[in-house]
């Protein structure tokens, strides 16, 4: 009987020590310290991708307004840090696509810096062909995989 009481006491102590699970983003009552305006800015920064033509890394004119909006928000909220993630379609070698993804991320990085974003708010990574947005071996799928994504990593 003493053994069961001891086991029960240990279980209770462990349960009390661990407590409840922490709430995460999106759960009722979660407080990430952001104002509603800042939360909207984070959403706008992460929305929208820059897409690239096959084997290209230049930012086309159709994406410059979107990048300008991202830069305005980042200047308004200097605590926001963003990772620019360069991606490629699955054609080509891993080494080639890692280099191309890096050039794509750098193109967006340089444009944002040119628009006045503090370089300390930005970082880059290339996933090459390892992070496809869609699966498929046709031009429609490849076109959606040749992109830059924007992830807020700090606010």
C-alpha positions in Angstrom: 0.0 0.0 0.0 2.9 2.4 0.8 4.3 1.7 -2.6 1.1 2.8 -4.4 0.9 5.9 -2.2 4.5 6.8 -3.1 3.9 6.3 -6.8 0.8 8.4 -6.6 2.7 11.1 -4.8 5.4 11.1 -7.4 2.9 11.3 -10.3 1.1 14.2 -8.6 4.4 16.0 -8.0 5.4 15.6 -11.6 2.1 16.7 -12.9 2.2 19.8 -10.7 5.7 20.6 -11.9 4.8 20.5 -15.6 1.6 22.5 -15.4 -0.5 23.3 -18.4 0.8 23.6 -21.9 1.6 27.0 -23.1 -0.8 28.7 -25.5 0.4 29.3 -29.0 -0.3 31.8 -31.7 -4.0 31.8 -32.7 -5.3 30.3 -29.5 -7.8 32.3 -27.5 -6.0 34.3 -24.9 -2.6 34.2 -26.5 -0.6 37.4 -26.1 2.4 37.8 -28.4 2.9 41.4 -27.3 1.9 42.8 -30.7 -0.7 45.5 -31.2 -3.4 44.7 -33.8 -1.7 47.1 -36.2 1.7 45.3 -35.8 0.0 42.0 -36.2 -1.6 43.2 -39.5 1.8 44.5 -40.6 3.4 41.1 -40.0 0.6 39.4 -42.0 1.1 41.8 -44.9 4.9 41.2 -44.8 4.5 37.4 -45.0 1.7 37.6 -47.6 2.8 37.8 -51.2 5.6 36.1 -52.9 8.0 37.2 -55.6 8.1 34.7 -58.5 10.9 34.4 -61.1 11.2 33.3 -64.7 13.1 30.1 -65.5 16.8 30.4 -64.6 16.4 34.1 -63.7 16.8 36.0 -60.4 15.8 39.6 -61.3 12.9 41.2 -59.5 10.3 41.9 -62.2 8.4 45.2 -62.2 5.1 43.6 -61.2 6.6 42.7 -57.7 8.2 46.1 -56.9 5.0 47.7 -55.5 4.5 44.7 -53.2 8.2 44.9 -52.0 7.8 48.7 -51.5 4.8 48.0 -49.2 6.8 45.4 -47.3 9.7 47.9 -46.9 7.3 50.7 -45.7 6.0 48.3 -43.0 9.4 47.2 -42.0 10.6 50.8 -41.6 7.5 51.6 -39.6 8.2 48.6 -37.3 12.0 48.4 -37.0 11.7 45.5 -34.5 10.4 43.2 -37.3 13.0 40.9 -38.7 12.4 39.0 -42.0 14.0 35.9 -43.5 13.9 36.0 -47.3 13.7 32.4 -48.6 14.9 31.7 -52.1 13.4 28.7 -53.9 13.8 27.0 -57.3 11.9 24.4 -59.3 13.2 20.8 -59.3 15.2 21.0 -62.5 18.9 21.3 -62.3 21.5 20.1 -59.7 21.2 20.7 -56.0 24.3 22.9 -56.1 23.1 25.0 -59.0 19.6 25.5 -57.4 21.1 26.5 -54.0 23.1 29.2 -55.7 20.2 30.3 -57.8 17.9 30.4 -54.8 20.5 32.5 -53.0 20.6 35.0 -55.9 16.8 35.2 -55.8 16.8 35.9 -52.1 19.6 38.5 -52.5 17.7 40.3 -55.3 14.7 40.9 -52.9 17.1 41.7 -50.1 18.9 44.3 -52.2 15.6 45.8 -53.4 14.3 46.2 -49.8 17.6 47.7 -48.6 17.4 50.1 -51.6 13.9 51.1 -50.4 15.4 52.0 -47.0 15.0 48.8 -44.9 17.8 48.4 -42.3 19.9 45.4 -43.5 19.9 44.2 -39.8 16.2 43.5 -40.2 16.8 41.0 -43.0 18.4 37.6 -43.5 18.5 35.3 -46.4 18.5 31.6 -47.0 18.3 29.4 -50.1 16.4 26.2 -50.1 17.2 25.5 -53.7 14.7 22.8 -54.9 14.2 21.3 -51.4 11.1 23.3 -50.4 8.5 23.1 -53.3 5.3 25.1 -52.9 3.5 22.6 -55.1 4.3 19.2 -56.5 4.4 18.4 -60.2 6.5 18.2 -63.3 5.0 20.8 -65.6 5.4 24.5 -66.2 2.5 25.4 -63.9 4.1 23.7 -60.9 7.6 24.8 -61.8 6.5 28.5 -62.0 5.0 28.4 -58.5 8.2 26.9 -57.1 10.5 29.6 -58.5 9.9 32.1 -55.7 11.0 34.1 -52.7 9.0 33.6 -49.5 9.0 36.1 -46.6 9.0 34.9 -43.0 8.9 37.2 -40.0 11.4 35.7 -37.6 11.2 38.4 -34.9 9.0 41.2 -33.9 
